[in-house]
Amino acid sequence: MSVTLSDLRPRENAGTSVSEIADLVGATCERAAQVSGVSVDSNDIAPGDLFIAVPGAATHGASFARLAVERGAVAVLTDAAGARQVCRECPDVPVIVVDDPRHVEGEVAARVYGDPSAAMPVLGVTGTNGKTTTAYLLHAIIQGQGVPALLQGTGVQKVGDDSVYTVRTTAEAPVLHRLMALARERGLAGAVLEISAHAVSLERINAIHFDAVGFTNLQHDHLDYYGDMEHYYRAKAGLFAPEHARVGVVCVDDEWGRRLAGEAEIPVVTVSTAGEDADWQVADARVDSRTGGTCFTLRGEGSDWGLSCPLPGDVNVQNSAVAALVARQAGIDPDQIARALAGAPQVPGRMEAIGSDSPDDPLVIVDYAHTPEALDAVLETARGLSSGKLHVVFGTDGDRDATKRPDVGRAAARGADVLWVTDENPRTEPAHVMRSQLLEGICDERPSLEGVTVVETSRRDAIREAIMAAAADDTVIITGKGAEAYQEINYCFHPFSDQAVARECLEGRAHRRALTARLDQ
């Protein structure tokens, strides 16, 4: 039976009283009510919940208070403007008034759910590229003794056997605390959280106690929100503070990692895959002939630690090294770490091969790469897997950082032989404008536009044209969306999966071969 995010809550939770919550946040509320859950989403409310009404860019959360109360909310926490609206529409509901509701979300949720992160190992990872893969590797490690764990990451909330697809990388604070309370109730091994810069800036990780956190890298992304790399860095660096984490692991392969290693407010160990001065060095990285993945040695603390991972490419050496050291810093046995890494499962939408039984079909790979640096890395890895031409199907996200688009085009033109330019999630931007920005960068590298096809009709058509055109020894890599199960256009989320479309196209090639064979008879 499928579950929704609203289903993922502890069966029993004593909670706390409205007056105790008011005392916690420095407010007053003499109305009596017992709170057993917390939510900032009126559609996620269950009977007994506290509804936190946060001011938004267009609408105040207080506008949804009536719906929350109808669904069972027993009290509302909001700011003064929200309180006026709630008191007009729901005069019988207790209201707690604070200056900044978002600032207290985590603290309130931790109190209501009994501080669940203090009851289990909690590991976190941040960075521009690689954090999802690193989170999945950590999840495999923490489950290494056969006990399921919680995974919260891009596209998924996974509590044991229950999984829910999500849009955000990091959920709101009340959801995180609720999921950890459920994990505690089920006796899970711990929790792994993928932490976006937005999650730190918007205080979604407040009152969570991380045993260890990791940093992969910092590269060009999200400058539509942060304005420049300095502010983006500061958001990521905010995770490495004593109010959030006990210890950290920092990859120092880029300038931002080296800076973070010196500025972190918690003890950190450093790692490098590129020969930078670090506590741990990656050495002897090579392809594992048995799995197609990678083997390498982590050298540090006077010893050599041999590790392997079934995921291909240099980028996954970095991801694996960070995951291994975060787990080690959290006190997990090194042998357990090595075994779990060696048997780690495929990460959805990260260098994910879409299988075909026919030698007449190209290798098709789906990957989330959507920054210039990530595209460089995955194309380099894919090049090593292909004996023929390398095709890339790619686009760019609408209503997101536009400054990186020419660089994405340049990366595609440098790394691939054949380019299929299409859309990712256009959102509210005109698709032709985004494609022209990609073409600006492509033209810098390839003025003739040789091997470049712009597919204006749909992403599905671009994937189909690429796979149908590829030779048997070619590789087609479809980038930008990874494991996303939707395409966002004008505020609507349309079901869409790169993997599903790729499989359909490979079936189409099989049908074409069968038809050709019949006609030749």
URURKA-V500080 format. One record per residue. N is the residue number from 1. PSI is psi in whole degrees, 0 to 359 (* if undefined). D_FIRST is the distance of its C-alpha to the first C-alpha in Angstrom with 2 decimals. Layout:
# URURKA-V500080
n=(N | N)
psi=(PSI | PSI)
d_first=(D_FIRST | D_FIRST)
This chain:
# URURKA-V500080
n=(1 | 2 | 3 | 4 | 5 | 6 | 7 | 8 | 9 | 10 | 11 | 12 | 13 | 14 | 15 | 16 | 17 | 18 | 19 | 20 | 21 | 22 | 23 | 24 | 25 | 26 | 27 | 28 | 29 | 30 | 31 | 32 | 33 | 34 | 35 | 36 | 37 | 38 | 39 | 40 | 41 | 42 | 43 | 44 | 45 | 46 | 47 | 48 | 49 | 50 | 51 | 52 | 53 | 54 | 55 | 56 | 57 | 58 | 59 | 60 | 61 | 62 | 63 | 64 | 65 | 66 | 67 | 68 | 69 | 70 | 71 | 72 | 73 | 74 | 75 | 76 | 77 | 78 | 79 | 80 | 81 | 82 | 83 | 84 | 85 | 86 | 87 | 88 | 89 | 90 | 91 | 92 | 93 | 94 | 95 | 96 | 97 | 98 | 99 | 100 | 101 | 102 | 103 | 104 | 105 | 106 | 107 | 108 | 109 | 110 | 111 | 112 | 113 | 114 | 115 | 116 | 117 | 118 | 119 | 120 | 121 | 122 | 123 | 124 | 125 | 126 | 127 | 128 | 129 | 130 | 131 | 132 | 133 | 134 | 135 | 136 | 137 | 138 | 139 | 140 | 141 | 142 | 143 | 144 | 145 | 146 | 147 | 148 | 149 | 150 | 151 | 152 | 153 | 154 | 155 | 156 | 157 | 158 | 159 | 160 | 161 | 162 | 163 | 164 | 165 | 166 | 167 | 168 | 169 | 170 | 171 | 172 | 173 | 174 | 175 | 176 | 177 | 178 | 179 | 180 | 181 | 182 | 183 | 184 | 185 | 186 | 187 | 188 | 189 | 190 | 191 | 192 | 193 | 194 | 195 | 196 | 197 | 198 | 199 | 200 | 201 | 202 | 203 | 204 | 205 | 206 | 207 | 208 | 209 | 210 | 211 | 212 | 213 | 214 | 215 | 216 | 217 | 218 | 219 | 220 | 221 | 222 | 223 | 224 | 225 | 226 | 227 | 228 | 229 | 230 | 231 | 232 | 233 | 234 | 235 | 236 | 237 | 238 | 239 | 240 | 241 | 242 | 243 | 244 | 245 | 246 | 247 | 248 | 249 | 250 | 251 | 252 | 253 | 254 | 255 | 256 | 257 | 258 | 259 | 260 | 261 | 262 | 263 | 264 | 265 | 266 | 267 | 268 | 269 | 270 | 271 | 272 | 273 | 274 | 275 | 276 | 277 | 278 | 279 | 280 | 281 | 282 | 283 | 284 | 285 | 286 | 287 | 288 | 289 | 290 | 291 | 292 | 293 | 294 | 295 | 296 | 297 | 298 | 299 | 300 | 301 | 302 | 303 | 304 | 305 | 306 | 307 | 308 | 309 | 310 | 311 | 312 | 313 | 314 | 315 | 316 | 317 | 318 | 319 | 320 | 321 | 322 | 323 | 324 | 325 | 326 | 327 | 328 | 329 | 330 | 331 | 332 | 333 | 334 | 335 | 336 | 337 | 338 | 339 | 340 | 341 | 342 | 343 | 344 | 345 | 346 | 347 | 348 | 349 | 350 | 351 | 352 | 353 | 354 | 355 | 356 | 357 | 358 | 359 | 360 | 361 | 362 | 363 | 364 | 365 | 366 | 367 | 368 | 369 | 370 | 371 | 372 | 373 | 374 | 375 | 376 | 377 | 378 | 379 | 380 | 381 | 382 | 383 | 384 | 385 | 386 | 387 | 388 | 389 | 390 | 391 | 392 | 393 | 394 | 395 | 396 | 397 | 398 | 399 | 400 | 401 | 402 | 403 | 404 | 405 | 406 | 407 | 408 | 409 | 410 | 411 | 412 | 413 | 414 | 415 | 416 | 417 | 418 | 419 | 420 | 421 | 422 | 423 | 424 | 425 | 426 | 427 | 428 | 429 | 430 | 431 | 432 | 433 | 434 | 435 | 436 | 437 | 438 | 439 | 440 | 441 | 442 | 443 | 444 | 445 | 446 | 447 | 448 | 449 | 450 | 451 | 452 | 453 | 454 | 455 | 456 | 457 | 458 | 459 | 460 | 461 | 462 | 463 | 464 | 465 | 466 | 467 | 468 | 469 | 470 | 471 | 472 | 473 | 474 | 475 | 476 | 477 | 478 | 479 | 480 | 481 | 482 | 483 | 484 | 485 | 486 | 487 | 488 | 489 | 490 | 491 | 492 | 493 | 494 | 495 | 496 | 497 | 498 | 499 | 500 | 501 | 502 | 503 | 504 | 505 | 506 | 507 | 508 | 509 | 510 | 511 | 512 | 513 | 514 | 515 | 516 | 517 | 518 | 519 | 520 | 521)
psi=(132 | 150 | 158 | 169 | 324 | 334 | 338 | 83 | 151 | 144 | 324 | 128 | 117 | 326 | 207 | 174 | 160 | 319 | 324 | 323 | 317 | 316 | 320 | 322 | 9 | 29 | 182 | 142 | 112 | 358 | 142 | 130 | 147 | 129 | 128 | 358 | 170 | 141 | 149 | 2 | 118 | 333 | 350 | 5 | 140 | 157 | 131 | 358 | 155 | 129 | 122 | 115 | 108 | 137 | 135 | 178 | 325 | 327 | 140 | 138 | 337 | 338 | 341 | 9 | 319 | 316 | 319 | 318 | 319 | 330 | 353 | 4 | 135 | 351 | 164 | 136 | 127 | 184 | 183 | 318 | 317 | 323 | 321 | 318 | 317 | 317 | 329 | 317 | 333 | 68 | 341 | 2 | 131 | 137 | 128 | 127 | 127 | 165 | 319 | 93 | 321 | 324 | 330 | 358 | 307 | 316 | 317 | 314 | 320 | 319 | 314 | 321 | 9 | 35 | 59 | 331 | 342 | 351 | 4 | 160 | 131 | 123 | 145 | 157 | 140 | 171 | 168 | 304 | 145 | 351 | 327 | 312 | 316 | 321 | 317 | 321 | 318 | 321 | 318 | 321 | 313 | 338 | 10 | 342 | 17 | 3 | 127 | 162 | 169 | 135 | 124 | 114 | 186 | 116 | 354 | 142 | 115 | 116 | 99 | 237 | 353 | 128 | 141 | 132 | 137 | 167 | 317 | 152 | 312 | 127 | 170 | 156 | 314 | 324 | 317 | 314 | 323 | 317 | 321 | 327 | 321 | 319 | 319 | 315 | 324 | 357 | 34 | 164 | 340 | 197 | 144 | 125 | 129 | 125 | 115 | 163 | 322 | 324 | 324 | 313 | 321 | 12 | 33 | 343 | 10 | 140 | 16 | 133 | 103 | 129 | 322 | 146 | 154 | 154 | 125 | 306 | 171 | 122 | 175 | 110 | 158 | 22 | 349 | 330 | 316 | 343 | 315 | 170 | 330 | 312 | 325 | 316 | 314 | 324 | 312 | 317 | 336 | 338 | 332 | 58 | 150 | 336 | 348 | 314 | 155 | 312 | 165 | 164 | 130 | 123 | 126 | 28 | 341 | 169 | 328 | 323 | 319 | 322 | 317 | 322 | 327 | 338 | 349 | 142 | 2 | 162 | 136 | 152 | 150 | 155 | 146 | 139 | 0 | 20 | 10 | 155 | 121 | 162 | 324 | 135 | 138 | 129 | 157 | 37 | 133 | 164 | 134 | 111 | 338 | 321 | 345 | 1 | 215 | 147 | 146 | 168 | 132 | 121 | 117 | 165 | 34 | 16 | 165 | 134 | 107 | 129 | 157 | 157 | 137 | 0 | 138 | 160 | 152 | 324 | 328 | 344 | 314 | 313 | 316 | 320 | 316 | 315 | 314 | 318 | 326 | 314 | 319 | 318 | 333 | 358 | 10 | 141 | 131 | 325 | 321 | 319 | 313 | 316 | 316 | 319 | 318 | 330 | 17 | 142 | 168 | 135 | 122 | 128 | 14 | 106 | 46 | 115 | 131 | 110 | 150 | 141 | 354 | 134 | 352 | 0 | 150 | 161 | 128 | 130 | 139 | 131 | 150 | 354 | 123 | 7 | 160 | 316 | 319 | 320 | 318 | 313 | 315 | 327 | 323 | 317 | 314 | 325 | 321 | 344 | 352 | 134 | 348 | 213 | 153 | 118 | 142 | 129 | 121 | 162 | 212 | 153 | 137 | 155 | 29 | 183 | 106 | 340 | 339 | 351 | 313 | 324 | 324 | 317 | 318 | 317 | 318 | 317 | 326 | 320 | 341 | 157 | 320 | 128 | 132 | 105 | 125 | 203 | 156 | 264 | 95 | 331 | 238 | 4 | 146 | 126 | 324 | 331 | 316 | 319 | 322 | 327 | 324 | 317 | 330 | 314 | 322 | 317 | 330 | 323 | 332 | 75 | 331 | 345 | 24 | 133 | 13 | 125 | 127 | 119 | 105 | 343 | 306 | 161 | 321 | 316 | 322 | 316 | 316 | 313 | 320 | 313 | 321 | 332 | 340 | 145 | 168 | 329 | 9 | 167 | 134 | 120 | 127 | 115 | 163 | 328 | 334 | 237 | 6 | 139 | 23 | 166 | 125 | 119 | 118 | 51 | 2 | 138 | 107 | 131 | 128 | 133 | 122 | 320 | 314 | 318 | 319 | 318 | 319 | 318 | 323 | 323 | 323 | 321 | 320 | 318 | 320 | 319 | 318 | 318 | 318 | 319 | 319 | 320 | 332 | 347 | *)
d_first=(0.00 | 3.81 | 6.53 | 10.12 | 13.34 | 14.17 | 11.39 | 13.07 | 16.05 | 17.80 | 17.47 | 21.24 | 23.74 | 27.35 | 28.11 | 31.64 | 33.93 | 34.84 | 38.39 | 37.43 | 35.51 | 38.61 | 40.84 | 38.73 | 39.19 | 42.79 | 42.32 | 43.02 | 40.98 | 42.24 | 39.52 | 37.44 | 33.65 | 31.15 | 28.63 | 25.35 | 23.74 | 24.95 | 23.97 | 26.02 | 23.58 | 23.93 | 20.51 | 19.01 | 21.05 | 19.95 | 22.57 | 25.13 | 24.86 | 27.90 | 27.91 | 29.95 | 31.64 | 32.90 | 35.47 | 34.26 | 36.25 | 36.17 | 34.73 | 34.87 | 31.66 | 33.59 | 33.18 | 29.57 | 30.54 | 30.69 | 27.09 | 26.09 | 28.14 | 26.66 | 23.19 | 24.66 | 26.64 | 29.55 | 31.73 | 32.37 | 33.88 | 35.73 | 39.14 | 42.21 | 41.56 | 38.02 | 39.31 | 41.79 | 39.15 | 36.81 | 39.76 | 40.72 | 37.36 | 35.98 | 39.20 | 37.70 | 35.20 | 36.42 | 37.01 | 37.68 | 39.82 | 40.16 | 41.81 | 38.83 | 35.34 | 33.69 | 36.02 | 34.83 | 31.05 | 30.49 | 33.01 | 31.64 | 28.00 | 29.29 | 31.20 | 28.44 | 25.95 | 28.73 | 29.50 | 26.52 | 27.85 | 30.89 | 28.93 | 27.61 | 28.81 | 28.02 | 29.03 | 29.45 | 30.70 | 32.36 | 34.44 | 34.60 | 33.50 | 31.58 | 29.73 | 26.21 | 27.20 | 28.97 | 25.99 | 23.81 | 26.74 | 27.06 | 23.40 | 24.10 | 27.27 | 26.00 | 23.42 | 26.37 | 26.63 | 23.14 | 21.63 | 18.77 | 19.82 | 18.97 | 19.58 | 20.38 | 21.84 | 22.43 | 19.27 | 16.81 | 15.91 | 14.63 | 14.52 | 14.29 | 11.09 | 9.45 | 10.83 | 11.75 | 14.36 | 17.57 | 21.06 | 23.35 | 24.46 | 24.71 | 22.97 | 25.14 | 26.54 | 24.65 | 21.25 | 22.62 | 23.96 | 20.82 | 18.75 | 21.59 | 21.69 | 18.07 | 19.08 | 22.14 | 20.38 | 18.19 | 21.39 | 20.57 | 23.54 | 24.16 | 23.38 | 24.39 | 24.95 | 26.21 | 28.93 | 30.26 | 33.76 | 32.45 | 30.47 | 33.81 | 35.83 | 33.49 | 33.18 | 29.42 | 30.09 | 32.50 | 32.52 | 30.37 | 32.29 | 32.03 | 33.52 | 34.25 | 33.81 | 34.70 | 36.32 | 36.18 | 38.49 | 39.45 | 40.02 | 40.53 | 37.54 | 36.73 | 40.42 | 39.64 | 38.40 | 40.68 | 43.80 | 44.98 | 44.07 | 45.74 | 43.43 | 40.39 | 41.64 | 42.22 | 38.65 | 37.37 | 40.13 | 39.08 | 36.30 | 39.09 | 40.43 | 40.70 | 38.69 | 35.65 | 36.16 | 38.27 | 39.07 | 38.45 | 38.70 | 40.30 | 40.78 | 44.30 | 44.39 | 44.93 | 47.30 | 44.62 | 43.34 | 46.95 | 47.51 | 44.43 | 45.58 | 48.78 | 47.43 | 44.32 | 44.76 | 43.07 | 44.09 | 42.82 | 43.24 | 43.73 | 42.82 | 44.18 | 43.45 | 46.54 | 49.38 | 49.47 | 50.84 | 47.92 | 47.15 | 45.06 | 45.88 | 43.85 | 46.13 | 46.13 | 43.01 | 42.59 | 40.24 | 38.58 | 39.62 | 36.95 | 33.88 | 35.34 | 34.45 | 36.98 | 39.03 | 41.11 | 43.01 | 42.74 | 46.27 | 46.98 | 48.16 | 50.61 | 48.12 | 46.21 | 42.44 | 41.18 | 37.68 | 35.69 | 32.60 | 31.06 | 30.99 | 34.15 | 36.78 | 38.96 | 36.52 | 34.07 | 36.96 | 37.21 | 33.49 | 33.50 | 36.70 | 35.48 | 32.23 | 34.28 | 36.80 | 34.39 | 32.77 | 36.29 | 37.44 | 34.59 | 35.94 | 33.58 | 35.50 | 36.88 | 36.12 | 32.44 | 32.49 | 34.22 | 31.91 | 28.74 | 30.29 | 31.39 | 27.91 | 26.06 | 23.33 | 23.74 | 23.24 | 21.29 | 23.93 | 26.81 | 29.23 | 26.31 | 27.84 | 26.41 | 27.37 | 29.53 | 31.07 | 34.28 | 37.29 | 38.20 | 35.45 | 35.79 | 33.74 | 31.20 | 29.96 | 27.74 | 28.73 | 28.40 | 32.19 | 33.46 | 36.58 | 39.91 | 39.87 | 36.33 | 37.23 | 40.43 | 38.58 | 35.91 | 38.56 | 40.81 | 38.12 | 37.24 | 40.97 | 41.24 | 38.59 | 40.28 | 43.46 | 43.66 | 43.19 | 40.57 | 38.83 | 36.94 | 34.81 | 34.78 | 35.17 | 35.04 | 33.03 | 34.43 | 35.37 | 35.48 | 38.38 | 40.75 | 43.39 | 41.54 | 41.20 | 44.58 | 43.94 | 40.62 | 42.66 | 45.31 | 42.86 | 41.41 | 44.94 | 46.11 | 43.29 | 42.40 | 44.55 | 42.71 | 41.06 | 38.69 | 38.63 | 35.78 | 33.53 | 30.67 | 29.52 | 32.63 | 31.51 | 34.71 | 37.28 | 39.13 | 37.90 | 41.46 | 42.66 | 40.14 | 40.95 | 44.64 | 44.18 | 42.55 | 45.41 | 47.92 | 46.89 | 46.59 | 50.14 | 51.48 | 50.46 | 50.86 | 53.33 | 53.45 | 49.67 | 49.88 | 46.48 | 44.81 | 42.88 | 41.55 | 38.71 | 38.73 | 36.40 | 32.92 | 31.15 | 29.62 | 33.22 | 34.41 | 31.89 | 32.75 | 36.47 | 36.38 | 34.50 | 36.57 | 39.78 | 39.24 | 41.15 | 39.70 | 41.03 | 39.86 | 36.96 | 34.92 | 33.27 | 31.09 | 31.24 | 30.28 | 26.55 | 25.01 | 21.23 | 21.20 | 18.89 | 21.24 | 24.94 | 26.48 | 29.34 | 31.16 | 28.49 | 25.79 | 22.88 | 22.64 | 19.88 | 21.80 | 21.46 | 24.64 | 23.01 | 21.68 | 25.10 | 26.94 | 25.23 | 26.10 | 29.64 | 30.02 | 29.04 | 31.68 | 34.24 | 33.51 | 34.03 | 37.21 | 38.52 | 37.89 | 39.67 | 42.53 | 42.94 | 43.21 | 45.72 | 47.78 | 48.16)
